[in-house]
Amino acid sequence: MFKRILITSGPTIEPIDPVRFLSNRSSGRTGCHLAEEARRRGLGPVVFITGPTAHIPARAQVVRVESAQEMRAAVNEHWRRADVIIMAAAVSDYRSVKYYPDKMKKDGERLTLELVKNPDILLELGGRKRRGQVLVGFAAETEDIFANAQKKLLAKNLDLLVLNEISAANPAFGSEENQVYLVRRDGVRRLETMSKALVAARVWDEIIDLAGRAG
């Protein structure tokens, strides 16, 4: 159905020294399920760009990266040939300004670490998305979730946003199940709590519908 599918997955890690790094709680399960569901439906070949994770799909072209900058470079190499781009990776927002080549010693009670913003890969993709290309983003919010989701959908020129409301009842990261909202320009649909494999299937239902509408 599609000539090529690009999926990003997992966390990124931003090194501070040879031992320490900045990262997040993403497990990479959802991205892996998205790739597996595409294969199960025969939707097209998948390029799977992933940060460090144990969740790797079968029969996909796997590109392993660590940092946000490495993920950006890999995405830039593959995005043009993709009919569908699903940015499921949890890319670190910031990285350390300085990399310390030797392990930092515990010299005091406090340590100040200067951070710099990472490139917004999804925003960059939205700005150069070609006609007919479907672009899907993910968001994790704790407050004003629908206002923030709509803002992100429009600002980043997305066709679909998968919205996670992070709470004690729905931690999302690291769990086997999730409850999400599918946010499109024509409305919002709430999915009940279900396995991440089933969430992936519902996301693909939306993508196929969007691709059909785009012609």
C-alpha positions, 0 to 999 in steps of 0.5 A: 500500500505504501512505498516506504514507512518510517517509524522512530521509536524508543528514548534518546540518551544524551551523554554527559560523561562516559558514565552518565547521560540524560534520558527518559522513561520510554520503553519503545514498545509502542513503536515496535508494535507499530512496525509489527502491525505494518508488517502484519497488514502488509502495508509496506517496508519499514525503516525503524530508527530507534534509540536504545531499547530491547523492543525491535521489530522483525523484518524491518530495516533497523537503524540504531541511534543514541542521541537526538542529533543522531536520530535527526541525521538518520531521519534526514536520510530516510524521510523523503522516500517515506509515504508515512512517517510516525515519530513515536520516539521520545526525543530528549528535549535538552542535552548537556552543553559540554561533554566531559571526557572523564568521569565527573567526580563528586566534589561537592553537595551541588552540581550545576549542569548547563543544558541546551535545547535539542533540534525539534525533529518533528517540527522540521519534518512538518515544515517540509512535508510533501503533498500526500505524505502522512505525518504522525506525532506523539505527545505526553501531557500532564495539564491542559492536554487538549489545548497543548495537543491542538497547538502541537498538531497545528504548529508542527503540521501533523495529520495525526497526534497520539496524545498520552495523558500522563497520570498515576492511573495512566503512567504510559511509559514502561507499561504494557497498556495505555489509554490515549487520544487520537487527535486530528484536525477534524476531531478527537477520539478517545481510546479506552485503556488497551494493550499497546499492540491494540493501540498501534492497530488503532493508530494504523486505522487512522493513518489508512483513513487519512491516506485515503482522504489525501488521495 
